[in-house]
Amino acid sequence: GRTLTQIRDEGRLRDEIQAFLDGGDFDGVEPEAARDAVRRFVGARPDLRWAAEPAPRPGPRERAADLVKASGLPLELIALAPVIAPLLPVWALLLRLHELRDAAPTILPTDAHNRELAALEDHAAINPFSALGQRKPGLTRLVTAAGILRLVDYGARYIFNRGSLTGVTTIHFARWVFLDDRRRMIFASNYDGSLESYMDDFINQVWWGLNAVFSNGVGYPRTSWLVFGGARNEQAFKDYLRGHQVPTQVWYSAYDELTAVNIDNNAEIRAGLSGEMSREQTETWLQRL
């Protein structure tokens, strides 16, 4: 529910509070006294007084509309369960046969390709990522890819929507889109930090999700039962991603120096300016600065 204005303003708030603390002498000051000093500083600044109030949240109408949308897929699956359930064993068997037969060649990106991509990276705290590839042929792979993407879309919108994708806190945005009558797919993402750490986050924490989606692409490292293997072959997976990555020709970030963790942290700093806190909570809040 955060707006662009809120994210930018809370980033500026953090910078102003930090400058205030850096310019003062707070050695030996009790945590409660330090928090009170920060609150007085914010209250004395007309351009910061908005921060003394809790951030606006989506209202009842927005939450109700979101709940209605969120119930769509579960209700659809319940209605189709009598049809889907008998077909699941057949689908699983066909998928496993495809996994055993599909080629999984090692795709090594060239040095020139790596240099071209590297020249576009690490100019800010956030990096863009774009990758393009062929979908594996056949109805089984088409149904699998379409079904998994439907589940991913639902999970990102209604489950993993609080700054963490099953524990990964470096992703701002990610989307897969079918192209060319669903024969190809493009993946676009914005992430914090280096590409290497981005891929490591995926491999270490959401390898099963990567396999479920990317294994439907030609040349992906061999998987087993859709979610096993694949990205667990670290170097083959990284070579696959880099080999399919294309230069991101157009990219815009409204706050390219704020990581996803920064955004969350800044919101907590603002929230800590109002309400009562225990000593332990105050110490935790001050550590955010």
Beta strands, then each sheet from edge to edge (+ up, - down):
strand 1: 126-134
strand 2: 171-179
strand 3: 184-192
strand 4: 223-224
strand 5: 228-229
sheet 1: 1+ 3- 2+
sheet 2: 4+ 5-
end
